[in-house]
Amino acid sequence: MSRHRIALIPGDGIGREVLPAGVEVLVAAGERFGISFEWDERPWGCDHYLQTGRMMPPNALAEIRHHDAIYLGAVGFPGVPDHISLWGLLIEIRRGFDQYVCLRPIRLMPHVASPLRDRGAGDIDIMLVRENTEGEYSDRGRRLKEGTAEETVIQESIFTRRGVDRIMRYAFELASRRPRRKLTWATKSNGITLTMPFWDERAALIAREYPGIAADHYHIDILAAHFVQRPQQFDVVVASNLFGDILSDLGAGCAGTIGIAPSANINPEREYPSMFEPVHGSAPDITGRNIANPIGQIWSGAMMLEHLGHAEAAAAVVAAIETVLRTGPRTRDLGGTASTREVGEAIAQTVRTIDPVSASSRP
Ligand code: GGG
């Protein structure tokens, strides 16, 4: 029996509703595949901020430093400025634990309708690799002549050779393990004159180390159009922090709903715990109604299982998601009327009995 100590951070809004569904499915997978979990729940988030002035206690990272993984719901709620909640929790964990890879699968799942015409399951199968610790997400800069007509705000993007090289190499290695062996990188080097040509330069150099991978490059604007018009052309797509974030939401929309999109914030060297969270945020507009789709959270749990070395259990969870997408129940975003809890229970129940080998399932 494998045992894993997992830090649970429900966070804010619908994070508190979808995370329990994710845990329920992981427990079902654990019972079936001989994995036990020690859950260590932390009440960090916007309520904590309103009580203490901080999203997490000062020693938060030290407290969970030796856990096997972090399973997070969502962050952000009205009453706390979004940049405070994001930087005080999500970004602090990503950077503090050097989770420099953000993996975001974009897949059109069976029985999910894409808003794109004539697209069916399998037509969209992209692994988005987002640089997760530097780039446009930056707190460096200044505000000058505040309150005057000449008010000027400067925000500095920071790209390091180490940061760009390591995410590019990670993406090329990933592409080399996928059947299509294709990689696309996204920049905007016609409009952004320093950082983006630098990214292109490093990417082109690293591409030479991988002659077996078909690599190409697009500016982010036309790439967004191609995601909509011919998403089947893309396999691994690698982008900077901001561009990767935007592309992953665009991709999730093309694949039917952001409610099912998973993500993994990975420290590939395993020096620190990695963190698994749905792509969606805290959705204050539907919080407290038990109608949020828990599949993004559950699929992120499958990515966590795979990261922890339980590929069969991970495949079983994804196969169970595929089954429930076919049979129902479904939440509102997928045209159904089921609650968060009902969908979580159905997937957990399916995990107990499904044959993962018969499904083409993979996190
Ligand atoms: N599921 C975590 C969450 O709340 N994400 C919302 C968000 O705004 N994330 C920004 C980011 O991933 O950089």
Residues whose N, C-alpha, C, O or C-beta is under 5 A from the ligand:
A	BS01	GGG	G73 A74 V75 D245 E277 P278 V279 H280 G281 S282
